[in-house]
Structure formats: structure tokens, C-alpha cells
Amino acid sequence: MDAIQIISAPSILGLKPTGVEELGNSLLASGLAEKLGSPYPVINVDSLNHLYSRKKETETLCLNTAAVRDFSILLGEVVSATIENNRFPFVLGGDCSILIGAMPALKAKGEYGLIFFDAHADFYEPERSVTGELADMDLAIVTGRGPGIVTNINNLQPYVKDENVIHLGQRDQEETKAYHSRDIRETAIRCISLAEIERDGPLLISSRLVNHIKQLDVEGCWIHFDTDVLSDKINPAVDYRLPGGLEFAQAEQLLQYLLRTGRISGVSISIFNPALDENGSVSQNIANSLGRAFDPTR
């Protein structure tokens, strides 16, 4: 893996301004850069958060699509340049919509895969979304489902093919049924739920993951790590909580095995909300865990 370049992308345009924009500042204050061994200054992307609106758009039924598109283009340019400079992009959100910036940047270079850690499917389409927030439909968007203003940036739709996506850690199946969201398990996306990880253990799941990734016809894979995939007991600092989740050791083992494939092109971290972290301990624990998972000396 190339040396890590941290990119701060504190967008709340796909969610709401409740504190998630401080994710990067909080993790960096907890020593994340040092734990990752990143030798470069942090690159800051203009969030465009001043453009945020709570009003659903009549045409798209979503919030802030033009602003998300413009932010995604800015972030994509930084991700692309980072890869061209032989550095490993480590993007700190913000909300999940930062993925809409990373994936088009990769698609412009070729076909890439996506490994999507998330408690939620994030597969709502606008007519099924109660909120209109792009953070609850980012996986749908990057696979080509949703309004063209965000699904077809630079005429690159879809940014990733269903068969090149792996979803890990879902535990909102009942909720998605209640809201009539499309079921990701009815697509070509490879789905490994929280229940499957708990049943078979991270070691066996990691082995299956590695074998699956080796068979993908892609240039590499991006990891999107939504921190709500972690157990609600160890990370309650998220806006949409669900009981259960991965323990730190489980998440670290999965990440370590993925990195050892040599096929990981970058990572995005999202959704941790420092405003809900009363004493800073959650931030410190997440920074420590990411440091262990991405330890350059291991």
C-alpha cells in the first residue's frame, strides 16, 4: 500500500448539520494521522456546507443534489490527483454522500470495486426515502439508481457495477422492508450481513472476501467504512442508531485481510458524530482501531 494521504471532506450536504462535519477534526485530534503513519499534510476539500437546504427538491425528491454534485466533483479531483501521485487516499467525512465523490474519480480511471461497510443498506431510491437525504441512498446512487444529477457525473454512470460491490455488516433489513426500499440481496451485489459475520466469524468471512475480490475483474477496490457498522454499544455517536454491530476486533480483522490483498485503492470514513461523543472516548477508540487496522508496520 502506498503512503497514506489524509483528505478532509467534512460535507453534511447528504445528511444534516448536526455535528458529523467534525468527524475529521475529532479523529485527527485523537492522533489518527500519527497512528496511520501518514507523512503528508492533510488536504482540505471545500465542503460547500453553506449551500445546505432542508427543503426537498420537487424534481428529484432529494435534498441538495446540485450542491452534492459540485462537492463530489471537487472531492473527486483530489482523490484522482492523490492516486496519480502514488498516494493512498484516506478520506474523512462528513456523511456517506462523500462516496459520490470518490467513485466517479475511480470510474474515470477504469472499472473498480466497492467494499461497503455499513449498518444500513443505503439503497433507498428517492420515492422511498422519508428524509430525501442522499446519505441514505449513496449505495443506490453509485450503482446508478437515482437522479441523473448525482448518478451521472461526467457521464460516468454507473460508477461501480453491482457485481463489483460487496456490502458488509447490514442490520437494518426490517427497517428497509417497512419503508419498501429495494432489497440489495435481490441484485448482483454480494451481501454479507452482520448475522452472517457473527455466525461464521471474521476469519472465515475474511477468507471468503479475499477469494471473492481476487475474482473481480477490476483495477482495484475502494473501501467505504461507515462507523455505524460498529456496535451501538461502542459507537453510539451516530445520528441513526441501530442495536448490535461489529466489535472493533472484528472490523479490524476484516480490514486487515482486505488490505493484504494489495487491491485496495483508497478508503472513506463517514457518519461518526463527535457532538454525540460526550467525553471524546468514542473518537479516541475509533482512531485507535483504524490505526491498528491500517498499521503500516504490521
Disulfide bonds with the S-S distance in Angstrom:
none
